[in-house]
C-alpha cells in the first residue's frame, strides 16, 4: 500500500541516516489486540535499498574493526543507557505491535539493556591463546578477526532481545551489521535503532532495512558482500537461508523451532511443576521457540497434576496486554491465530481429548483482536500432529506414561531438540535426564522457556545449525581464528 500521510511512518536506517524506501510502498502494522489501531507503517523495501545498506556496512567495516574492543564497548554502553531511559516507551510499542503483555515487554527491554552492557565488557576480554611452538626461537599465538559484514534476520516474538543479542556480539567483535527485522515488529526495532543512532555509532556500522523476507531476508543470504548470516525463525525459511549462504561460502547460524517437553516425575513438587508448565506454555501466548508444548506425566500423579493444571489455567486472564491484570495477550496476527486454531482442530480430528479451551474469543472486548483460549489436550499419543509439530500458540498436550524411561523416549521422539525440563527430587533421574535428553538447553525443576544472557543458547537436531548464541560462545560465530607465527 502507498501511504500519503507521514504520520507514524518509520524509515530504514542506512549509513547513519533515516531513509525512505525506493519503492514508496509501506506495510501497515496494526495492534493484534485491536486491529482498528494502526501502530505504524514500515517500508516495503527493495533489493536496491538492501544493496545501499550492504554497501554502507562494507565501507564502514574497516574503520570499525580498527577500533579497540574497549572503544567499541563504549558505544554499546551508551546505547544501553539510552535504551534504559526509553524502556517504558519501547516496551509499550512492543505490546501494541505484537501483543505481549506490558510487564513481559518491560522485562524483555530490560534484558536488551543487560545484553548490551554484557557485550560492552567483552571488548576487554581475551581473544586468543599463546601456543608452544616446536621452534624455541618463535612465538606462536592465536587471535580472532571479525567476519566483516554480518546480516541479521530476526523474528517478531522478541523484537528487542533477539535483535540485540545478535547485534551486540557482532558489533563488539568488530563486524558491521545489516539487520532485517520481522515486518510485524519493525516499528519496535526501529526504536532500538534510534538508540544506536543517539549513541553515535559511526555511519554505516549499524543498518536496518525493513521489508518482505522473500526480498530482504533472501537478499541478505544471497548478497556476495555479506560475510555471515545469523537467523532466527521458522525451519522452512532457515533451511533456505542456510542453503543460500552455503552455496556462496558465507558463514551461517540458524536458530529455529522447538517442541519442548516437560517431564513430571512421581516425586515432583506438583505445585512448582504446574506453575512452571503454565508459565512456559502460555506466557507470550505460547509464541516462544522454548515454550512448553508437551507435558509428559508419570501415571501415579497424572490425575492430581491435571486437576491442579486445569484449575490454575482457568485463572489466566486474556486480553489487551496494555491493561492491568492481563496475563496473556493475543496471537501476533490473523495468520498465526489461524495456524493455532488449525492445530486445535487437527488435535480433535486425530482423537485427542480437549479438556480446556480450544476456542477463539470474539465477544465484547475480544471482538477486534486475535485472541484464543489457553488450550489443554489429553489422551495424546506421541505420533499425533499436535505432539510432533511446533504450534507457536497457547496449546499443550498431556501425555501419561508408566516409567521415567518411557517419558525420556517420548521426550526425544520429535525432530526438534531446543529445550526440555524435568520436575523430580531424585538425583539419579536428574542425571539420567541431563545425559539422555537430546536438547541444547535442559532445566531441572524449572520451566522449559528461558535462558540467562551469559549462557550459550542453541538447539540440537532440527532446532539449529548447531552453533550457539549468547554468552562468550557468541565469539565462535562472529569471528574467525587466525594463527600467528613470529620468528
Secondary structure, 3 states (H helix, E strand, C coil): CCCCCCCCEECEEECCEEECCCCCCEEEEEECCEEEEEEEEEECCCHHHHHHHHHHHHHHHHHHHHCCHHHHHHHHHHHHHHHHHCHHHHHHHHHHHHCCCHHHHHHHHHHHHHHHHHHHHHCCCCCCCECCCCCCCCEEEEEEEECCEEEEECCCCCCCHHHHHHHHHHHHCCCEEEEECCHHHHHHHHHHHHHHHHHCCCCCCEEECCCCHHHHHHHHHHCCCCCEEEEECCHHHHHHHHHHHHHCCCEEEEECCCCEEEEECCCCCHHHHHHHHHHHHHHHHHCCCCCEEEEEEEHHHHHHHHHHHHHHHCCCCECCCCCCCCCECCCCCHHHHHHHHHHHHHHHHCCCEEEECCCEECCHHHCCCCEECCEEEECCCCCCHHHHCCCCCCEEEEEEECCHHHHHHHHCCCCEECEEEEECCCHHHHHHHHHHCCCCEEEECCCCCCCCCCCCECCEECCECCCCECHHHHHHHHEEEEEEEEC
